[in-house]
Amino acid sequence: MTSRGRASLRRSTGWSAPSLLISILLLTFLLLLSPVTVPAAAATAEAEGDDTVRVEFEVQLARDSTGKFVVEVHPSWAPLGAERFLELVDSGDAFWKGIRFFRVISGFMAQFGIPGKPEVAAQWKEKVIKDDPVKESNKRGYVSFATSGKDSRTTQMFINLVDNTNLDGMGFSPFARVVEGMEDVVDSIYSGYGEGAPSGKGPEQGKIQSMGNKYLKRNFPMLSYVKSVRRIVGGSGDIGQKSGESGGEEL
């Protein structure tokens, strides 16, 4: 390009060489700042989650003690598991009332999910769902469905009482986590019977399925159990607090 051409370019743009250089440097600086701001906002949105659902459990911990805890369901973690859980939540008292935490092992997990009425348990026993890929780890407070093999999940689930990362490789896919009441309520669920029969002194799952809460109330009266389950919006001031209210047997 001739000197005349260069002069013409400068006139047509209205920029001098120094001012053009400064503008380029300023634009470069602004572009460098942009990636820092945008991902931070995206990360915040992802952390908050726009598809999570909160569910409140009210539990009879002991004869004179009740408590509430909240789980946050993440469909993106395990879509099929989350869908099944919310299906159960929406079934209401017909499914949940009186369900016992029948296998609670200190330093491991708390298992529940067999309805107290045998006829209800029988209805759900054959409604199996396929496995979800494991996207989250079985950390303390995370909730997964129990299985008896590949694609065998129904209604039984467990809350991890400690980090059980060894379960990740076994196909247990968390779909939710406890966000309120873990220390005060979940950790207080009765664990005195330990492992179930025949390996331990706790309830036999086959008898729970066939005899329901009549079997559990007669032989394992100390088991903590679910009083109610409901979807909630936001939090609650009394979540995670144990009370002295005494709840009667529901089933």
Residue pairs with C-beta under 8 A, 6 or more apart in sequence:
1 9
10 16
10 17
13 20
15 23
49 74
49 76
51 74
51 75
51 76
52 72
52 73
52 74
52 75
53 72
53 73
53 75
53 82
53 86
53 231
54 70
54 71
54 72
54 73
54 179
54 231
54 232
54 233
54 234
54 235
55 70
55 71
55 73
55 85
55 86
55 89
55 176
55 229
55 230
55 231
55 232
56 68
56 69
56 70
56 229
56 230
56 231
56 232
56 236
56 239
57 68
57 69
57 70
57 71
57 226
57 228
57 229
58 66
58 67
58 68
58 226
58 227
58 228
58 229
59 66
59 67
59 68
59 69
59 101
59 185
59 189
59 224
59 225
59 226
59 227
60 66
60 224
60 225
60 226
60 227
60 247
61 67
61 185
61 188
61 189
61 190
61 224
61 242
62 190
62 222
62 224
63 246
64 244
64 246
65 188
65 242
65 243
65 244
66 227
66 242
66 243
66 245
66 246
66 247
67 181
67 184
67 185
67 188
67 240
67 241
67 242
67 243
68 180
68 181
68 185
68 236
68 238
68 239
68 240
68 241
69 178
69 180
69 181
69 182
69 185
69 186
69 239
69 240
70 178
70 179
70 180
70 181
70 232
70 235
70 236
70 239
71 143
71 176
71 177
71 178
71 179
72 176
72 177
72 178
72 179
73 82
73 85
73 86
73 175
73 176
74 82
74 136
74 175
74 176
74 177
75 82
75 83
75 175
76 135
77 132
77 135
77 136
77 173
77 174
77 175
77 176
78 132
78 133
78 135
78 136
78 144
78 173
78 174
78 175
79 132
80 129
80 130
80 131
80 132
80 153
81 129
81 132
81 144
81 145
81 153
81 173
81 175
82 175
82 176
83 129
84 129
84 145
84 153
84 155
85 143
85 145
85 157
85 175
85 176
86 231
88 95
88 96
88 113
88 155
89 96
89 229
89 230
89 231
90 231
92 229
93 228
94 120
95 115
95 120
95 124
95 155
96 115
96 226
96 228
96 229
97 116
97 226
97 227
97 228
97 250
97 251
98 116
98 213
98 225
98 226
98 249
98 250
98 251
99 112
99 113
99 114
99 115
99 116
99 225
99 226
100 112
100 114
100 116
100 203
100 208
100 213
100 216
100 220
100 223
100 224
100 225
100 226
101 110
101 111
101 112
101 189
101 190
101 223
101 224
101 225
101 226
102 111
102 112
102 114
102 196
102 202
102 203
102 205
102 208
102 216
102 220
102 223
103 110
103 111
103 112
103 158
103 195
103 196
103 202
103 203
103 205
104 110
104 111
104 189
104 190
104 191
104 193
104 194
104 224
105 161
105 191
105 194
105 195
106 161
106 191
106 194
107 161
107 162
108 160
108 161
108 162
108 164
109 158
109 159
109 160
109 161
109 164
110 158
110 159
110 161
110 186
110 189
110 191
111 146
111 156
111 157
111 158
112 156
112 157
112 158
112 226
113 146
113 154
113 155
113 156
113 157
114 121
114 155
114 156
114 205
114 208
114 209
115 121
115 124
115 155
115 212
116 212
116 213
116 216
116 225
116 250
116 251
117 212
117 213
117 251
118 209
118 210
118 211
118 212
121 208
121 209
121 212
122 209
124 154
124 155
125 154
125 209
126 154
127 154
127 155
128 151
128 152
128 153
128 154
129 151
129 153
129 154
130 151
131 147
131 150
131 151
131 153
131 171
131 173
132 173
132 175
133 173
134 168
134 169
134 171
134 172
134 173
134 174
135 173
136 142
136 173
136 174
137 163
137 165
137 168
137 174
138 144
138 160
138 163
138 164
138 165
138 167
138 168
138 172
138 174
139 160
139 163
139 164
139 165
139 174
139 177
140 160
140 161
140 162
140 163
140 182
141 159
141 160
141 177
141 178
141 179
141 182
141 186
142 159
142 160
142 174
142 176
142 177
142 178
143 157
143 158
143 159
143 160
143 174
143 175
143 176
143 177
143 178
144 157
144 158
144 160
144 167
144 172
144 173
144 174
144 175
145 153
145 154
145 156
145 157
145 172
145 173
145 175
146 153
146 156
146 157
146 158
146 172
147 153
147 171
147 172
150 171
159 178
159 186
160 167
160 174
161 186
161 187
178 186
180 235
180 236
180 239
180 240
181 239
181 240
182 240
183 240
184 240
184 241
184 242
185 240
185 242
188 224
188 242
189 224
190 222
190 223
190 224
192 222
193 200
193 201
193 202
193 203
193 220
193 222
193 223
194 200
194 201
194 202
195 201
195 202
196 202
196 203
196 204
196 205
197 203
197 204
198 204
202 220
203 215
203 216
203 219
203 220
203 223
207 215
208 215
208 216
212 251
213 249
213 251
216 223
217 249
225 250
227 247
227 250
